[in-house]
Amino acid sequence: MEAPNYDYVIIGGGTAGLVLAGRLTENPNTSVVVLEAGPENTFETGSYAAGVGGMWGPQTNWGYNSAPQPELNGRKIMQPRGKVVGGCAAINVGSWSRGTMENYESWDLPGWDWDTVLETYKKIESSKKDDTTLRGKSGPMRLEDSPRGNVMTDVLREAAIQSGVGVTEDRNAGNPIGFDIWETIFPDGRRWNTEAGYLNPARKRANLTVLTEVHVTKINFDGKRAVSVSFTRNGKGEEITADKEILLCAGAINTPQILMLSGVGPAEHLREHGINVVENLPAVGQNLKDHLRVQFGALTPLGTGETVYADASDAAQLSEWRETGYGPLSVAENSSSAFVKSDPSVPHPDIELMYAINPPMDMREDMSRAGWYIMVGLVQPKSAGEVRLASADPLHAPIYDPAYLSNPEDMATYIKGMRVALAHVGTDALSPYTDMDTLQLAPDATDEEIETLIRTTVESIYHPCGSCRMGQDGDETAALDTQCRVKGLEGLRVVDASSVPELVSGHTMAPTIMVAERIAALIKAG
């Protein structure tokens, strides 16, 4: 039986893949099939901001853990990845932060200058912000500020000002540094990811096919040209051919795994697993970077402050959200954040402060007590890790090793960032809301105490990227050219967070969508 054929085969129905599906099928003469490992997204819990954790079960989450991390006392760090139509933007907290102009200019890649990137973002966004020169108003991604939740958001904002962090009215416009309410993909209190913005308008088109619960096992080549994709469905092997291109959009962990299973990657590593080498490309799986977070907080004095706890089992809360889109289920505890520089000399904001308006999770025995905590993120790490194969079996998880804090400079930067956060504690704004007997880290903590807290408790912000990065032709650390084409091959591109060259001083959803929107335009232009 001859394999069915399409112009474009998209591997991965996640954040980037659905952008490509939506844009490429705007041409009625272009046929597209999307292959998604997970199910259709019929889960209400992911539709409200407080329901993210309900999407982290095995049905909708790959559920990866890192290799043991030597610099984190041998701990394995959790890394949820979306396994559902919509991908990671179906299971994430939905924050929209582009990063800075300087982030993109530092890529130094033709076609990815800030002016081009900015116009792409404006094409994507439908923002309620005022600045029409820097923000999009009518794009497919609908955005809205997170609800403040309770008084602690305003208290923490004032503490940020008093501590010297400052404030910005829109980090996605002129000034990225300072406290800001999160802009999110929850307009009217309901998740609006690339499934909503790009895929759903395209579903009515006859030239689009979406296959769910299929597991891609291999990309097949005729010489150096990618020609088809093998996958399993209902326990049986199938194949689909691509007349034009295969677009690999499986994310920063699964994309390098699929490439290596297909014979594209470091030749010696592939041969160790008995895989025939199609293209020796050592950069595949390398340059993996991720953001880290560590936190401290406190209870407020008795009778001070407010809490807002979401509970979907509470019929009143669920009814309020269903009817209005708002109420406790619409509130993300981390309602606001700030990006700052650990030192004036660094080129980009390298620290993120994420402010939470309830007590730390381990201090909630008395649900009537209010509190707060600050998560401190390291957002310009120098440490880089890798993804490699555990075996040649496509059903075996790859080895995900981000090598957290392997570069000593990262710990020094992190300690500086923690001190920026600790400076909030002594402000006139936050002091009345801090029971010092419950504060989890002393304002005058030593470097050694801070380092111990980091090594023993730090977790990921869930932003892996760069494992199949873009770069110029002579850049041996880059697996892709500046149009996301896999070097040395034809008919194959990688378009997802793995292709993003470096982490931005922001979160990774917006840059991933931007890259996909840009590549879709390049493909359509021919």
SERO-425426 format. One line per field, with one value per residue (C-alpha): residue in three letters; x, y, z; residue number from 1. Coordinates in nm, 4 decimals, always signed. Layout:
residu <- ALA/...
u <- X/...
v <- Y/...
w <- Z/...
num <- NUM/...
***
This chain:
residu <- MET/GLU/ALA/PRO/ASN/TYR/ASP/TYR/VAL/ILE/ILE/GLY/GLY/GLY/THR/ALA/GLY/LEU/VAL/LEU/ALA/GLY/ARG/LEU/THR/GLU/ASN/PRO/ASN/THR/SER/VAL/VAL/VAL/LEU/GLU/ALA/GLY/PRO/GLU/ASN/THR/PHE/GLU/THR/GLY/SER/TYR/ALA/ALA/GLY/VAL/GLY/GLY/MET/TRP/GLY/PRO/GLN/THR/ASN/TRP/GLY/TYR/ASN/SER/ALA/PRO/GLN/PRO/GLU/LEU/ASN/GLY/ARG/LYS/ILE/MET/GLN/PRO/ARG/GLY/LYS/VAL/VAL/GLY/GLY/CYS/ALA/ALA/ILE/ASN/VAL/GLY/SER/TRP/SER/ARG/GLY/THR/MET/GLU/ASN/TYR/GLU/SER/TRP/ASP/LEU/PRO/GLY/TRP/ASP/TRP/ASP/THR/VAL/LEU/GLU/THR/TYR/LYS/LYS/ILE/GLU/SER/SER/LYS/LYS/ASP/ASP/THR/THR/LEU/ARG/GLY/LYS/SER/GLY/PRO/MET/ARG/LEU/GLU/ASP/SER/PRO/ARG/GLY/ASN/VAL/MET/THR/ASP/VAL/LEU/ARG/GLU/ALA/ALA/ILE/GLN/SER/GLY/VAL/GLY/VAL/THR/GLU/ASP/ARG/ASN/ALA/GLY/ASN/PRO/ILE/GLY/PHE/ASP/ILE/TRP/GLU/THR/ILE/PHE/PRO/ASP/GLY/ARG/ARG/TRP/ASN/THR/GLU/ALA/GLY/TYR/LEU/ASN/PRO/ALA/ARG/LYS/ARG/ALA/ASN/LEU/THR/VAL/LEU/THR/GLU/VAL/HIS/VAL/THR/LYS/ILE/ASN/PHE/ASP/GLY/LYS/ARG/ALA/VAL/SER/VAL/SER/PHE/THR/ARG/ASN/GLY/LYS/GLY/GLU/GLU/ILE/THR/ALA/ASP/LYS/GLU/ILE/LEU/LEU/CYS/ALA/GLY/ALA/ILE/ASN/THR/PRO/GLN/ILE/LEU/MET/LEU/SER/GLY/VAL/GLY/PRO/ALA/GLU/HIS/LEU/ARG/GLU/HIS/GLY/ILE/ASN/VAL/VAL/GLU/ASN/LEU/PRO/ALA/VAL/GLY/GLN/ASN/LEU/LYS/ASP/HIS/LEU/ARG/VAL/GLN/PHE/GLY/ALA/LEU/THR/PRO/LEU/GLY/THR/GLY/GLU/THR/VAL/TYR/ALA/ASP/ALA/SER/ASP/ALA/ALA/GLN/LEU/SER/GLU/TRP/ARG/GLU/THR/GLY/TYR/GLY/PRO/LEU/SER/VAL/ALA/GLU/ASN/SER/SER/SER/ALA/PHE/VAL/LYS/SER/ASP/PRO/SER/VAL/PRO/HIS/PRO/ASP/ILE/GLU/LEU/MET/TYR/ALA/ILE/ASN/PRO/PRO/MET/ASP/MET/ARG/GLU/ASP/MET/SER/ARG/ALA/GLY/TRP/TYR/ILE/MET/VAL/GLY/LEU/VAL/GLN/PRO/LYS/SER/ALA/GLY/GLU/VAL/ARG/LEU/ALA/SER/ALA/ASP/PRO/LEU/HIS/ALA/PRO/ILE/TYR/ASP/PRO/ALA/TYR/LEU/SER/ASN/PRO/GLU/ASP/MET/ALA/THR/TYR/ILE/LYS/GLY/MET/ARG/VAL/ALA/LEU/ALA/HIS/VAL/GLY/THR/ASP/ALA/LEU/SER/PRO/TYR/THR/ASP/MET/ASP/THR/LEU/GLN/LEU/ALA/PRO/ASP/ALA/THR/ASP/GLU/GLU/ILE/GLU/THR/LEU/ILE/ARG/THR/THR/VAL/GLU/SER/ILE/TYR/HIS/PRO/CYS/GLY/SER/CYS/ARG/MET/GLY/GLN/ASP/GLY/ASP/GLU/THR/ALA/ALA/LEU/ASP/THR/GLN/CYS/ARG/VAL/LYS/GLY/LEU/GLU/GLY/LEU/ARG/VAL/VAL/ASP/ALA/SER/SER/VAL/PRO/GLU/LEU/VAL/SER/GLY/HIS/THR/MET/ALA/PRO/THR/ILE/MET/VAL/ALA/GLU/ARG/ILE/ALA/ALA/LEU/ILE/LYS/ALA/GLY
u <- +0.0000/+0.1455/+0.2094/-0.0181/+0.1572/+0.1303/+0.3281/+0.4383/+0.4569/+0.4717/+0.6047/+0.4564/+0.1227/+0.2628/+0.3369/+0.5401/+0.3893/+0.0414/+0.1689/+0.3133/-0.0039/-0.2197/-0.0052/+0.0885/-0.2722/-0.3735/-0.2765/-0.5584/-0.3216/-0.0813/-0.1544/-0.0363/-0.0528/+0.0280/+0.1493/+0.0912/+0.1908/-0.0771/-0.4548/-0.6829/-0.7082/-1.0531/-0.9429/-1.1168/-0.8557/-0.5980/-0.8340/-0.8027/-0.4785/-0.4900/-0.5455/-0.2003/-0.1023/-0.3988/-0.2356/+0.0847/-0.0362/+0.0961/-0.1899/-0.0819/+0.2790/+0.5935/+0.7020/+1.0774/+1.3341/+1.6907/+1.9944/+2.1344/+2.2862/+2.6301/+2.6040/+2.2606/+2.3664/+2.2861/+1.9181/+1.7056/+1.5106/+1.1551/+1.0888/+0.7203/+0.6662/+0.3289/+0.2017/-0.1305/-0.2547/-0.1188/+0.2028/+0.3709/+0.1432/-0.1451/+0.0133/+0.2133/+0.1310/+0.0946/+0.3217/+0.4032/+0.7492/+0.9486/+1.2881/+1.4813/+1.5896/+1.9493/+1.8773/+1.7862/+2.0570/+2.3111/+2.2092/+2.3837/+2.1943/+2.0856/+1.7084/+1.6741/+1.7597/+1.5404/+1.3377/+1.2370/+1.1704/+0.9595/+0.7435/+0.6928/+0.5806/+0.3399/+0.1932/+0.1440/+0.0025/-0.3418/-0.2476/-0.4535/-0.1466/-0.1413/+0.1821/+0.0900/+0.4457/+0.5858/+0.2818/+0.0506/-0.3233/-0.4926/-0.2779/-0.3843/-0.2437/-0.4871/-0.3224/-0.4395/-0.2823/-0.3068/-0.5616/-0.3914/-0.5551/-0.5127/-0.3430/-0.0045/+0.0490/+0.0383/+0.2496/+0.5180/+0.5075/+0.5762/+0.8528/+1.0135/+1.0148/+1.1531/+1.4252/+1.5551/+1.4188/+1.1848/+0.8736/+0.7802/+0.4382/+0.5015/+0.8100/+0.7240/+0.7520/+1.0263/+1.1561/+1.2037/+1.3505/+1.1432/+0.8246/+0.5280/+0.2030/+0.2296/+0.0758/-0.0646/-0.2483/-0.5647/-0.7886/-1.1263/-0.9845/-0.9517/-0.6354/-0.5654/-0.2632/-0.1603/-0.4321/-0.6890/-0.5075/-0.3709/-0.5040/-0.8736/-0.9298/-0.7506/-0.9430/-1.2235/-0.9775/-0.9791/-0.6013/-0.5228/-0.5102/-0.4336/-0.3431/-0.3279/-0.1838/+0.0821/+0.4443/+0.7033/+0.9859/+1.2025/+1.2521/+1.3484/+1.5910/+1.6627/+2.0303/+2.0451/+1.6820/+1.4167/+1.1263/+0.8963/+0.8111/+0.7577/+0.5300/+0.3228/-0.0513/-0.2589/+0.0457/+0.0990/+0.3701/+0.2730/+0.4480/+0.3633/+0.5628/+0.6411/+0.6472/+0.8106/+0.9416/+0.9318/+0.9028/+1.0263/+0.8567/+0.8824/+1.0539/+1.3956/+1.4087/+1.2176/+1.3462/+1.7140/+1.6038/+1.4083/+1.6966/+1.9428/+1.7074/+1.6944/+2.0721/+2.1338/+2.3664/+2.7085/+2.8276/+3.0141/+2.7155/+2.4806/+2.7083/+2.7199/+2.3488/+2.3730/+2.2167/+2.3272/+2.4655/+2.2888/+2.4616/+2.7347/+2.6094/+2.7749/+2.5673/+2.2456/+2.1508/+2.4168/+2.3948/+2.0942/+2.0119/+1.7346/+1.6166/+1.6355/+1.4330/+1.4759/+1.2472/+1.2062/+0.9096/+0.7239/+0.3876/+0.2363/+0.1695/-0.1595/-0.4533/-0.2523/-0.2854/-0.5120/-0.5036/-0.6664/-0.6769/-0.8136/-1.0139/-1.1845/-1.3728/-1.5502/-1.8698/-1.9009/-1.5493/-1.5967/-1.9344/-1.7943/-1.5153/-1.7453/-1.9860/-1.7419/-1.3897/-1.2722/-1.2673/-1.0050/-0.9564/-0.8379/-0.5658/-0.2075/-0.0303/+0.2688/+0.0805/+0.3794/+0.7528/+1.0571/+1.3606/+1.6761/+2.0517/+2.2668/+2.5284/+2.5101/+2.7871/+2.6009/+2.4553/+2.1106/+1.8817/+2.0097/+1.7823/+1.4059/+1.1999/+0.8619/+0.6300/+0.3693/+0.0728/+0.0123/+0.2374/+0.5105/+0.3659/+0.5216/+0.3700/-0.0005/-0.1082/-0.3230/-0.5037/-0.6213/-0.2647/-0.1571/+0.1963/+0.4148/+0.7203/+0.9654/+1.1022/+1.4430/+1.5283/+1.8664/+1.7761/+2.1092/+2.2982/+2.6386/+2.6033/+2.5022/+2.4078/+2.2895/+2.0260/+2.1492/+2.0015/+1.9499/+1.8871/+1.7825/+1.4289/+1.2029/+0.9789/+1.2617/+1.3017/+1.6250/+1.8840/+1.8145/+2.1182/+2.1067/+2.4293/+2.2819/+2.5359/+2.8269/+2.9787/+3.0943/+2.9980/+2.6318/+2.6442/+2.8128/+2.5428/+2.2693/+2.3885/+2.3813/+2.0280/+1.9196/+2.0489/+1.8390/+1.5354/+1.6291/+1.6455/+1.2650/+1.2288/+1.3453/+1.1333/+0.8591/+0.6125/+0.6887/+0.8000/+0.4437/+0.3577/+0.6544/+0.6540/+1.0313/+1.0081/+0.8755/+1.1101/+1.2801/+1.6068/+1.7593/+1.8124/+2.1789/+2.2310/+2.5894/+2.6950/+2.7387/+2.3821/+2.2416/+2.4486/+2.3256/+1.9634/+2.0186/+2.1923/+1.9369/+1.6103/+1.6480/+1.4088/+1.3542/+1.1309/+1.0710/+1.2334/+1.4794/+1.6002/+1.8896/+1.9494/+1.9314/+2.0160/+2.0243/+2.3528/+2.5586/+2.7240/+3.0634/+2.9200/+2.9917/+2.7760/+2.4696/+2.2725/+2.0579/+2.1122/+1.9427/+1.6214/+1.6058/+1.7101/+1.9125/+2.2673/+2.3871/+2.0373/+1.7440/+1.3734/+1.4065/+1.3719/+1.3573/+1.1154/+1.0623/+1.2399/+1.5374/+1.6107/+1.6197/+1.9927/+2.0069/+1.7751/+1.6155/+1.5655/+1.2062/+1.0137/+1.0339/+0.6766/+0.6764/+1.0159/+0.9130/+0.5963/+0.7973/+1.0446/+0.7603/+0.5778/+0.8964/+0.9804/+0.6243/+0.6615/+0.9953/+0.8498/+0.5497/+0.7759/+0.9680
v <- +0.0000/+0.3355/+0.5819/+0.8875/+1.2055/+1.5731/+1.8807/+1.9336/+1.6858/+1.8590/+1.6463/+1.7830/+1.9541/+2.1880/+2.5569/+2.5955/+2.3190/+2.4678/+2.8083/+2.6421/+2.4409/+2.7497/+2.9669/+2.7117/+2.6013/+2.9601/+2.8582/+2.6204/+2.4451/+2.3442/+2.0198/+1.9734/+1.6912/+1.7346/+1.4322/+1.4708/+1.2131/+1.3183/+1.3453/+1.6276/+1.8826/+1.8283/+1.8960/+2.1846/+2.2086/+2.3550/+2.6313/+2.8298/+2.9710/+2.7868/+2.4497/+2.4025/+2.1263/+1.9215/+1.8984/+1.7448/+1.3864/+1.1214/+1.1575/+1.5092/+1.5371/+1.3545/+1.3829/+1.3995/+1.4161/+1.5255/+1.3082/+1.3412/+1.6882/+1.6924/+2.0607/+2.0070/+1.7320/+1.4626/+1.5547/+1.4814/+1.7891/+1.7605/+1.8818/+1.8665/+1.8776/+1.8989/+1.5767/+1.7061/+1.9221/+2.2639/+2.1229/+2.3048/+2.6057/+2.3772/+2.2942/+2.6063/+2.9123/+3.1176/+3.4150/+3.6291/+3.7827/+3.8391/+3.9130/+4.2247/+4.3886/+4.3236/+3.9503/+3.9221/+4.1526/+3.9360/+3.6404/+3.8255/+3.6258/+3.7557/+3.7844/+3.7941/+4.1577/+4.3385/+4.5295/+4.2035/+4.0306/+4.3231/+4.3258/+3.9515/+3.9963/+4.2714/+4.0330/+3.7698/+3.9743/+4.0964/+4.2990/+4.5417/+4.7547/+5.1123/+5.1261/+5.0628/+5.1155/+4.8238/+4.6014/+4.4085/+4.4703/+4.2243/+3.9102/+3.5532/+3.5486/+3.7234/+3.8607/+4.0057/+4.1044/+3.8498/+3.9284/+4.0845/+3.8301/+4.0087/+4.2980/+4.1238/+4.2032/+4.5750/+4.5301/+4.3468/+4.6097/+4.8833/+4.6720/+4.6332/+5.0091/+5.0741/+4.8096/+4.9646/+4.7051/+4.9631/+4.9226/+4.9143/+4.9602/+4.7079/+4.4871/+4.3846/+4.7441/+4.9984/+4.9058/+4.5388/+4.6007/+4.6297/+4.5029/+4.4314/+4.2394/+3.9295/+3.9608/+3.6160/+3.4020/+3.4022/+3.6662/+3.6755/+3.4207/+3.1370/+2.9883/+3.1100/+2.9216/+2.8448/+2.5822/+2.8577/+3.1250/+2.9286/+2.5735/+2.6151/+2.8665/+2.6201/+2.3080/+2.3845/+2.3805/+2.0699/+2.0885/+2.0244/+1.6856/+1.6396/+1.2924/+1.2457/+0.9737/+0.8787/+0.8238/+0.9269/+0.6749/+0.7971/+1.0397/+0.8561/+0.9842/+0.9332/+1.0166/+1.3505/+1.4442/+1.3849/+1.2149/+1.0496/+0.9959/+0.6615/+0.6430/+0.4009/+0.4300/+0.1804/-0.0423/-0.0564/+0.1047/+0.3604/+0.6033/+0.9407/+1.1070/+1.4757/+1.6200/+1.9431/+1.9449/+1.7770/+2.0283/+1.8888/+2.0692/+1.8205/+2.0453/+2.0851/+1.7262/+1.5187/+1.6961/+1.5996/+1.2489/+1.2068/+1.3450/+1.1037/+0.8076/+0.9047/+0.9030/+1.2776/+1.3778/+1.2995/+1.0039/+0.8247/+0.8455/+0.7140/+0.4198/+0.3333/+0.2638/+0.0817/+0.3639/+0.4205/+0.7715/+0.9854/+1.3101/+1.3595/+1.6699/+1.6993/+2.0044/+1.8023/+1.7711/+2.0167/+2.3746/+2.2819/+2.5620/+2.6188/+2.8663/+2.7832/+2.9111/+2.9031/+3.0656/+3.2017/+3.3587/+3.4144/+3.4247/+3.7597/+3.8533/+3.7199/+3.9166/+4.0782/+4.0245/+3.8114/+3.4736/+3.3588/+2.9809/+2.8198/+2.5015/+2.3472/+2.1088/+2.4130/+2.4304/+2.8037/+2.8764/+2.6529/+2.8059/+3.1575/+3.0792/+2.9062/+3.1999/+3.4916/+3.3626/+3.5056/+3.4341/+3.2338/+2.9808/+3.2605/+3.3716/+3.2556/+3.2834/+3.4235/+3.7308/+3.9513/+3.9530/+4.1651/+4.1201/+4.2844/+4.2900/+4.1309/+4.3941/+4.7093/+4.5742/+4.2688/+4.3066/+4.1590/+4.1208/+3.7965/+3.7602/+3.7195/+3.7772/+3.6024/+3.7291/+3.4983/+3.6209/+3.3231/+3.1630/+2.9182/+2.5729/+2.4206/+2.6892/+2.6353/+2.4242/+2.7156/+2.8205/+3.1419/+3.2758/+3.4972/+3.5175/+3.5666/+3.4243/+3.5331/+3.2905/+3.3973/+3.2882/+3.2613/+3.3617/+3.4084/+3.0949/+3.0155/+2.6450/+2.4278/+2.0608/+1.8067/+1.5605/+1.2191/+0.8778/+0.6229/+0.3581/+0.3164/+0.2338/+0.5299/+0.4516/+0.4987/+0.8463/+1.0215/+1.1336/+1.4941/+1.6515/+2.0322/+2.0435/+2.3027/+2.5353/+2.3516/+2.6888/+2.8458/+3.1942/+3.0975/+3.0446/+3.3803/+3.5500/+3.3597/+3.4733/+3.8343/+3.7824/+3.6375/+3.9488/+4.1648/+3.9655/+3.9732/+4.3536/+4.3547/+4.2184/+4.5322/+4.7779/+4.9806/+4.8151/+4.4495/+4.4686/+4.4907/+4.1778/+3.9709/+3.7606/+3.7483/+3.4291/+3.2510/+3.4040/+3.1162/+3.2977/+3.5699/+3.9083/+3.8930/+3.5298/+3.4423/+3.3431/+2.9899/+2.9776/+3.1063/+2.8585/+2.5720/+2.6762/+2.6888/+2.3526/+2.1740/+2.3260/+2.4857/+2.3678/+2.4429/+2.7166/+2.4664/+2.6599/+2.4222/+2.5540/+2.5615/+2.1870/+2.2208/+2.5865/+2.8170/+2.9681/+3.0864/+2.8452/+2.8391/+2.7955/+2.4367/+2.4733/+2.5258/+2.2363/+2.4656/+2.7474/+3.0837/+2.9542/+2.6580/+2.4095/+2.1176/+2.1614/+1.9144/+1.7885/+1.8833/+1.8972/+1.9110/+2.2004/+2.2220/+2.4848/+2.4907/+2.5946/+2.3770/+2.6064/+2.9232/+3.0106/+3.1433/+3.1889/+3.5323/+3.7461/+3.6349/+3.3115/+3.0838/+3.0569/+3.3951/+3.3475/+2.9980/+3.1336/+3.4177/+3.1753/+2.9628/+3.2666/+3.3880/+3.0496/+3.0083/+3.3423/+3.2362/+2.9056/+3.0772/+3.3339/+3.0479
w <- +0.0000/-0.1024/+0.1784/+0.1802/+0.0786/+0.1709/+0.0744/+0.4355/+0.7210/+1.0595/+1.3443/+1.6656/+1.7198/+1.9832/+2.0152/+1.6949/+1.4835/+1.5003/+1.3870/+1.0783/+1.0187/+1.0408/+0.8175/+0.5494/+0.4937/+0.4193/+0.0656/-0.0391/-0.2805/+0.0013/+0.1860/+0.5434/+0.7964/+1.1649/+1.3634/+1.7386/+2.0007/+2.2479/+2.2335/+2.1326/+2.4127/+2.5629/+2.9224/+3.0964/+3.3718/+3.1343/+3.0311/+3.3555/+3.4915/+3.8233/+3.6547/+3.5053/+3.7475/+3.6313/+3.2881/+3.4204/+3.4368/+3.1962/+2.9487/+2.8477/+2.9706/+2.8601/+3.2227/+3.1767/+3.4520/+3.4019/+3.4478/+3.8023/+3.8305/+3.9992/+4.0946/+4.2499/+4.4905/+4.2367/+4.2142/+3.9079/+3.7999/+3.6706/+3.3169/+3.2080/+2.8311/+2.6606/+2.5033/+2.3730/+2.0892/+2.1824/+2.3299/+2.6156/+2.5667/+2.6658/+3.0024/+3.0933/+3.3044/+2.9870/+3.0512/+2.7484/+2.7608/+2.4438/+2.5891/+2.4954/+2.1741/+2.2781/+2.3165/+1.9510/+1.8236/+2.0063/+1.7879/+1.5024/+1.2402/+0.8991/+0.8874/+1.2668/+1.3363/+1.5879/+1.3287/+1.1605/+1.4916/+1.6132/+1.3013/+1.3420/+1.7029/+1.5996/+1.3420/+1.6147/+1.9005/+1.9861/+2.2934/+2.4993/+2.5704/+2.4437/+2.2430/+1.8800/+1.7540/+1.9567/+2.0166/+1.7873/+1.8065/+1.5716/+1.5555/+1.6317/+1.9882/+2.2236/+2.5389/+2.8686/+3.1996/+3.4793/+3.7524/+4.0545/+4.2843/+4.6166/+4.7919/+4.7933/+4.4255/+4.5022/+4.8167/+4.6199/+4.3449/+4.5982/+4.7555/+4.4143/+4.3702/+4.7177/+4.6823/+4.3594/+4.1167/+3.9720/+3.7612/+3.3936/+3.2403/+2.9629/+2.9543/+2.5986/+2.4822/+2.5484/+2.8947/+2.9820/+3.3293/+3.6448/+3.8059/+3.5797/+3.5987/+3.3815/+3.0385/+2.9606/+2.7061/+2.9213/+2.7606/+2.9330/+3.1764/+2.9218/+2.7692/+2.4185/+2.2841/+1.9264/+1.9013/+1.9556/+1.7562/+1.4615/+1.4437/+1.5145/+1.2314/+1.0003/+1.1033/+0.8573/+0.5656/+0.3499/+0.3029/+0.6721/+0.8449/+1.2153/+1.3419/+1.7190/+1.9438/+1.6912/+1.7924/+1.5354/+1.5177/+1.2323/+0.9452/+0.6260/+0.3652/-0.0023/-0.0011/+0.1801/+0.1230/+0.3892/+0.2149/+0.4684/+0.8332/+1.0032/+1.3056/+1.5091/+1.5598/+1.7540/+1.7733/+1.3972/+1.1886/+0.9248/+0.6923/+0.5377/+0.2608/+0.2166/-0.1336/-0.0197/+0.3375/+0.6748/+0.9593/+1.2895/+1.5788/+1.8646/+2.1196/+2.2777/+2.4068/+2.1502/+1.8398/+1.8842/+1.9831/+1.6581/+1.4534/+1.6119/+1.5720/+1.2034/+1.1620/+1.2000/+1.4815/+1.6304/+1.4235/+1.7016/+1.9365/+1.6670/+1.5917/+1.9623/+1.9285/+1.5964/+1.3966/+1.0376/+0.9937/+0.7351/+0.8352/+1.0931/+1.2710/+1.6140/+1.7125/+1.7348/+2.1014/+2.2187/+2.3525/+2.5685/+2.8106/+3.0613/+3.3223/+3.6933/+3.9906/+4.3666/+4.6203/+4.9699/+5.1440/+5.4679/+5.6369/+5.7173/+6.0804/+6.2140/+6.0826/+5.8031/+5.4289/+5.2119/+5.0392/+4.7190/+4.6859/+4.3711/+4.4162/+4.1147/+4.3440/+4.4860/+4.2811/+4.3350/+4.2057/+3.9024/+3.8257/+3.8557/+3.6126/+3.3645/+3.3679/+3.3774/+3.3065/+3.6370/+4.0092/+4.2006/+3.9186/+3.6907/+3.9320/+3.8941/+4.2301/+4.0420/+3.9245/+3.8513/+3.7937/+3.7288/+3.5061/+3.6386/+3.5910/+3.8587/+3.7773/+3.5621/+3.3404/+3.2093/+2.8573/+2.9277/+3.2293/+3.3800/+3.6832/+3.7027/+4.0162/+4.0142/+4.2868/+4.4416/+4.6437/+4.8747/+5.1383/+5.0337/+4.9640/+5.2768/+5.5040/+5.4376/+5.7337/+5.8489/+5.5316/+5.6962/+5.7226/+5.4369/+5.2989/+4.9979/+4.8257/+4.5592/+4.3029/+4.1735/+3.8211/+3.6499/+3.2955/+3.1157/+3.2242/+3.0828/+3.1615/+2.8672/+2.8557/+2.6027/+2.4890/+2.3840/+2.3188/+2.5921/+2.3283/+1.9656/+2.0780/+1.9855/+2.2818/+2.5325/+2.6773/+2.5777/+2.8307/+2.9185/+3.0858/+3.1147/+3.3209/+3.5545/+3.7225/+3.5617/+3.4773/+3.8073/+3.6886/+3.7127/+4.0884/+4.1419/+3.9337/+4.1135/+4.4564/+4.3362/+4.2132/+4.5449/+4.7192/+4.4868/+4.5980/+4.9665/+4.9520/+4.9247/+5.2785/+5.4568/+5.2610/+5.4232/+5.1873/+5.2638/+5.6270/+5.7670/+5.5690/+5.6885/+6.0044/+6.0464/+6.2534/+5.9438/+5.6829/+5.5028/+5.4261/+5.6392/+5.4680/+5.5745/+5.4708/+5.3830/+5.0337/+5.1628/+5.2998/+4.9729/+4.7738/+4.9904/+4.9350/+4.5606/+4.5331/+4.7511/+4.6311/+4.2868/+4.0151/+3.6477/+3.5080/+3.2236/+2.9393/+2.7654/+2.4323/+2.1875/+2.1434/+1.7620/+1.7395/+1.4388/+1.3303/+1.0400/+0.7978/+0.9694/+1.3204/+1.4207/+1.7331/+1.5123/+1.3641/+1.1501/+0.9056/+0.9514/+0.7924/+1.0310/+0.7620/+0.8940/+0.7710/+0.5107/+0.4312/+0.2105/+0.2788/+0.6577/+0.9013/+1.2785/+1.4066/+1.7831/+2.1037/+2.0111/+1.7162/+1.9302/+1.9443/+2.3008/+2.5949/+2.6063/+2.9162/+2.9172/+2.8840/+2.5822/+2.4500/+2.2746/+2.1021/+1.9890/+1.8292/+1.6742/+1.5148/+1.3772/+1.2379/+1.0723/+0.9179/+0.7915/+0.6115/+0.4610/+0.3394/+0.1818/+0.0146/-0.1511
num <- 1/2/3/4/5/6/7/8/9/10/11/12/13/14/15/16/17/18/19/20/21/22/23/24/25/26/27/28/29/30/31/32/33/34/35/36/37/38/39/40/41/42/43/44/45/46/47/48/49/50/51/52/53/54/55/56/57/58/59/60/61/62/63/64/65/66/67/68/69/70/71/72/73/74/75/76/77/78/79/80/81/82/83/84/85/86/87/88/89/90/91/92/93/94/95/96/97/98/99/100/101/102/103/104/105/106/107/108/109/110/111/112/113/114/115/116/117/118/119/120/121/122/123/124/125/126/127/128/129/130/131/132/133/134/135/136/137/138/139/140/141/142/143/144/145/146/147/148/149/150/151/152/153/154/155/156/157/158/159/160/161/162/163/164/165/166/167/168/169/170/171/172/173/174/175/176/177/178/179/180/181/182/183/184/185/186/187/188/189/190/191/192/193/194/195/196/197/198/199/200/201/202/203/204/205/206/207/208/209/210/211/212/213/214/215/216/217/218/219/220/221/222/223/224/225/226/227/228/229/230/231/232/233/234/235/236/237/238/239/240/241/242/243/244/245/246/247/248/249/250/251/252/253/254/255/256/257/258/259/260/261/262/263/264/265/266/267/268/269/270/271/272/273/274/275/276/277/278/279/280/281/282/283/284/285/286/287/288/289/290/291/292/293/294/295/296/297/298/299/300/301/302/303/304/305/306/307/308/309/310/311/312/313/314/315/316/317/318/319/320/321/322/323/324/325/326/327/328/329/330/331/332/333/334/335/336/337/338/339/340/341/342/343/344/345/346/347/348/349/350/351/352/353/354/355/356/357/358/359/360/361/362/363/364/365/366/367/368/369/370/371/372/373/374/375/376/377/378/379/380/381/382/383/384/385/386/387/388/389/390/391/392/393/394/395/396/397/398/399/400/401/402/403/404/405/406/407/408/409/410/411/412/413/414/415/416/417/418/419/420/421/422/423/424/425/426/427/428/429/430/431/432/433/434/435/436/437/438/439/440/441/442/443/444/445/446/447/448/449/450/451/452/453/454/455/456/457/458/459/460/461/462/463/464/465/466/467/468/469/470/471/472/473/474/475/476/477/478/479/480/481/482/483/484/485/486/487/488/489/490/491/492/493/494/495/496/497/498/499/500/501/502/503/504/505/506/507/508/509/510/511/512/513/514/515/516/517/518/519/520/521/522/523/524/525/526
***
